[in-house]
């Protein structure tokens, strides 16, 4: 797992969390799956190499970010899609710009505005806690 740093600049806290959410989402961690009780017993007694990746985000926080991205997509479809595609699907900015017919710098502005929106949602949740 590598963290993308645009223009070799350090990521902010929210961007880092969104990167981690993207890896969490790509691995299918947020998808509920049916597991039989017999399978649970068998997995407890057999080593599962390489099954769990070390994320720097908890499932609860990833779920909160997932819900915030969904709310952003309902509020502003293009901005939510940009956040989803850049952090969730790991598209580069140039591909985002070409897909939507805008420049790379404009795509970067839309993503930054989306990150700011997600940051506001996380800040209100942090204050409430």
LINURUR-V809812 format. One record per residue. N is the residue number from 1. RES is the residue in three letters. SS is DSSP state (H for helix, E for strand, L for the rest). PHI is phi in whole degrees, -180 to 180 (999 if undefined). BURIAL is b if it has 24 or more other C-alpha atoms within 12 Angstrom, else e. Layout:
# LINURUR-V809812
n->N res->RES ss->SS phi->PHI burial->BURIAL
n->N res->RES ss->SS phi->PHI burial->BURIAL
This chain:
# LINURUR-V809812
n->1 res->UNK ss->L phi->999 burial->e
n->2 res->UNK ss->L phi->-110 burial->e
n->3 res->UNK ss->L phi->-98 burial->e
n->4 res->UNK ss->L phi->-78 burial->b
n->5 res->UNK ss->L phi->-122 burial->e
n->6 res->UNK ss->H phi->-65 burial->e
n->7 res->UNK ss->H phi->58 burial->e
n->8 res->UNK ss->H phi->60 burial->e
n->9 res->UNK ss->L phi->-94 burial->e
n->10 res->UNK ss->L phi->-69 burial->e
n->11 res->UNK ss->L phi->-79 burial->e
n->12 res->UNK ss->L phi->-78 burial->e
n->13 res->UNK ss->H phi->-61 burial->e
n->14 res->UNK ss->H phi->-69 burial->b
n->15 res->UNK ss->H phi->-64 burial->b
n->16 res->UNK ss->H phi->-65 burial->b
n->17 res->UNK ss->H phi->-64 burial->b
n->18 res->UNK ss->H phi->-67 burial->b
n->19 res->UNK ss->H phi->-62 burial->b
n->20 res->UNK ss->H phi->-65 burial->b
n->21 res->UNK ss->H phi->-61 burial->b
n->22 res->UNK ss->H phi->-63 burial->b
n->23 res->UNK ss->H phi->-67 burial->b
n->24 res->UNK ss->H phi->-61 burial->b
n->25 res->UNK ss->H phi->-68 burial->b
n->26 res->UNK ss->H phi->-65 burial->e
n->27 res->UNK ss->L phi->-83 burial->e
n->28 res->UNK ss->L phi->75 burial->e
n->29 res->UNK ss->L phi->-71 burial->b
n->30 res->UNK ss->L phi->-88 burial->e
n->31 res->UNK ss->L phi->-94 burial->e
n->32 res->UNK ss->L phi->-67 burial->e
n->33 res->UNK ss->L phi->-129 burial->e
n->34 res->UNK ss->L phi->-80 burial->e
n->35 res->UNK ss->L phi->-131 burial->e
n->36 res->UNK ss->L phi->-76 burial->e
n->37 res->UNK ss->H phi->-66 burial->e
n->38 res->UNK ss->H phi->-67 burial->e
n->39 res->UNK ss->H phi->-66 burial->e
n->40 res->UNK ss->H phi->-62 burial->e
n->41 res->UNK ss->H phi->-63 burial->e
n->42 res->UNK ss->H phi->-68 burial->e
n->43 res->UNK ss->H phi->-69 burial->e
n->44 res->UNK ss->H phi->-69 burial->e
n->45 res->UNK ss->L phi->-107 burial->e
n->46 res->UNK ss->L phi->-126 burial->e
n->47 res->UNK ss->L phi->-67 burial->e
n->48 res->UNK ss->L phi->-114 burial->e
n->49 res->UNK ss->L phi->-70 burial->e
n->50 res->UNK ss->L phi->66 burial->e
n->51 res->UNK ss->L phi->-80 burial->e
n->52 res->UNK ss->L phi->-107 burial->e
n->53 res->UNK ss->L phi->-91 burial->e
n->54 res->UNK ss->L phi->-81 burial->e
n->55 res->UNK ss->L phi->-89 burial->b
n->56 res->UNK ss->L phi->-101 burial->e
n->57 res->UNK ss->L phi->-145 burial->b
n->58 res->UNK ss->L phi->-83 burial->e
n->59 res->UNK ss->H phi->-62 burial->e
n->60 res->UNK ss->H phi->-66 burial->e
n->61 res->UNK ss->H phi->-67 burial->e
n->62 res->UNK ss->H phi->-64 burial->b
n->63 res->UNK ss->H phi->-65 burial->b
n->64 res->UNK ss->H phi->-65 burial->b
n->65 res->UNK ss->H phi->-66 burial->b
n->66 res->UNK ss->H phi->-60 burial->b
n->67 res->UNK ss->H phi->-67 burial->e
n->68 res->UNK ss->H phi->-66 burial->b
n->69 res->UNK ss->H phi->-66 burial->b
n->70 res->UNK ss->H phi->-65 burial->b
n->71 res->UNK ss->H phi->-64 burial->e
n->72 res->UNK ss->H phi->-64 burial->b
n->73 res->UNK ss->H phi->-66 burial->e
n->74 res->UNK ss->H phi->-67 burial->e
n->75 res->UNK ss->H phi->-77 burial->e
n->76 res->UNK ss->L phi->-138 burial->e
n->77 res->UNK ss->H phi->-57 burial->e
n->78 res->UNK ss->H phi->-66 burial->b
n->79 res->UNK ss->H phi->-65 burial->b
n->80 res->UNK ss->H phi->-64 burial->b
n->81 res->UNK ss->H phi->-64 burial->b
n->82 res->UNK ss->H phi->-64 burial->b
n->83 res->UNK ss->H phi->-64 burial->b
n->84 res->UNK ss->H phi->-62 burial->b
n->85 res->UNK ss->H phi->-73 burial->b
n->86 res->UNK ss->H phi->-74 burial->b
n->87 res->UNK ss->H phi->-91 burial->b
n->88 res->UNK ss->H phi->-83 burial->b
n->89 res->UNK ss->L phi->-103 burial->b
n->90 res->UNK ss->L phi->62 burial->b
n->91 res->UNK ss->L phi->-77 burial->b
n->92 res->UNK ss->L phi->-75 burial->b
n->93 res->UNK ss->H phi->-60 burial->b
n->94 res->UNK ss->H phi->-62 burial->e
n->95 res->UNK ss->H phi->-67 burial->e
n->96 res->UNK ss->H phi->-59 burial->b
n->97 res->UNK ss->H phi->-61 burial->b
n->98 res->UNK ss->H phi->-66 burial->e
n->99 res->UNK ss->H phi->-64 burial->e
n->100 res->UNK ss->H phi->-98 burial->e
n->101 res->UNK ss->L phi->73 burial->e
n->102 res->UNK ss->L phi->-128 burial->e
n->103 res->UNK ss->L phi->-77 burial->e
n->104 res->UNK ss->H phi->-64 burial->e
n->105 res->UNK ss->H phi->-68 burial->e
n->106 res->UNK ss->H phi->-68 burial->e
n->107 res->UNK ss->H phi->-62 burial->b
n->108 res->UNK ss->H phi->-64 burial->b
n->109 res->UNK ss->H phi->-64 burial->e
n->110 res->UNK ss->H phi->-65 burial->b
n->111 res->UNK ss->H phi->-65 burial->b
n->112 res->UNK ss->H phi->-64 burial->b
n->113 res->UNK ss->H phi->-65 burial->e
n->114 res->UNK ss->H phi->-66 burial->b
n->115 res->UNK ss->H phi->-64 burial->b
n->116 res->UNK ss->H phi->-64 burial->b
n->117 res->UNK ss->H phi->-65 burial->b
n->118 res->UNK ss->H phi->-63 burial->b
n->119 res->UNK ss->H phi->-62 burial->b
n->120 res->UNK ss->H phi->-65 burial->e
n->121 res->UNK ss->H phi->-64 burial->b
n->122 res->UNK ss->H phi->-67 burial->b
n->123 res->UNK ss->H phi->-67 burial->e
n->124 res->UNK ss->H phi->-67 burial->e
n->125 res->UNK ss->H phi->-69 burial->e
n->126 res->UNK ss->H phi->-66 burial->e
n->127 res->UNK ss->H phi->-66 burial->e
n->128 res->UNK ss->H phi->-71 burial->e
n->129 res->UNK ss->L phi->-77 burial->e
